[in-house]
Amino acid sequence: MGRRPKFRVEWAATARADLDAIVEYVAQRDILAALSVLGSLERTAGRLTAMPLRGRVVPELAAVGVHGYREVMHSPWRIIYRTSGDTVSVLAVVDCRRDLEDLLLERFVR
């Protein structure tokens, strides 16, 4: 039985900024919890190296015919990514309690 190909996970600048904002917010209350959140989000994304298609297609995007983006949940956050070749690009880490359409609009307007 052959080995599965390994994928490389890369974080886009916007996703790193999302991660920084999450950690900063949590750290205001508890620095140890913030470090734990950081590690667990990075590990969740890191597991995509073995199975990048394990995440579901982002439903809000699929509803408008865009199927190239996937997400894995790490409650209460959604890690949104896409794959290309042997690379998994993490594009955003967003709070699943917020409306994704509003978040994307905010980013495009900035």
N, C-alpha and C positions, 0 to 999 in steps of 0.2 A: 504494500500500500504506500503510495507516494505522499510526500508532505504537501500540505496546502501552501500555496504561495503566501508569502508575508507581504502585507501592505504597509506603507509608511504613512503615519498620521502627521499632518502639518496643520498648524493653527494659523488662520488668517489673522491679520492685525485687529480686525473688528471683533473676532471671537476672543482674542487675548484681552481686548479692552472690556468685553462683557465679563470675562472671568475676573479681571482686576476689580471691576465695579462690584461684583457679587462678594468677593473676598473682603473688600473694603467695608461694604455694608454690614456683613456679618461680624467683622472685627470690631465694629463700634460697640457691640454687645459682649463679644467673647472671642478673644484672639485664638484660643485653642480650637474653638468651633470653626473659625474661619480657615485655619490651616487644614482641618479635617475636611471641610467642604472642598477646598482647593485640591487636595489629594484625591478625593473620591471622584470629582468631576474629571480630573486628568486620567485616572484609572479607567473610568467608564469609556472615555474617548479612546484610550490606549487599547482597549479590548477590540476595537475595530480593526486592528492589524490582522487579526485572524479571520474575522467574519464581517467584512464591511457591509454586506447586504442584509445583516440581521435587523437593522432598523427599518421602520416602516416608512413609506413614502409620506411626506408631509401632507396631511389631508387638505389643508387650506389651499395649498398649491396644486394638488391633484385635481381639486374641484374646478380649477381654471385651466386644466390641461398641461400643467407643468409637473413632470414626473421624475426629474433628474435629481431631486433633493430628498434626502432621508433624514430621519431623526431617531435618536435613542433618548429615552426618558431617564432622568435622574431627579426624581421629584424633589422640589417643585420646578426643576429646570428641564428644558428641552435642549439637547445638543443637536444642532442642525448641521448637516454635512453633505458632501457629494463625493463621488469617486470618479477618478479618471486614471486609467492605466493602473499602476500599482500604488497610487496615492489616494489617501482619504484626506480631504480638505475640510477641516472644521471651520464653519463659516459664522456660526452664532451660538451663543448660549443664552437662552431667553427664559423668562419666568412663564411657566405654562398657565398661570392664572391671568395673564394678560392676553389681549387679542393680538394675534400674530399680524394681521393686516395693518393694525394701527402701528405696531412696532416697525414693520417694514416701511411704512409710509414715513414715519419719523426719520428713519435712516436715510431714505432717499431725499428728503427735504433738507437735511443738514448739509 
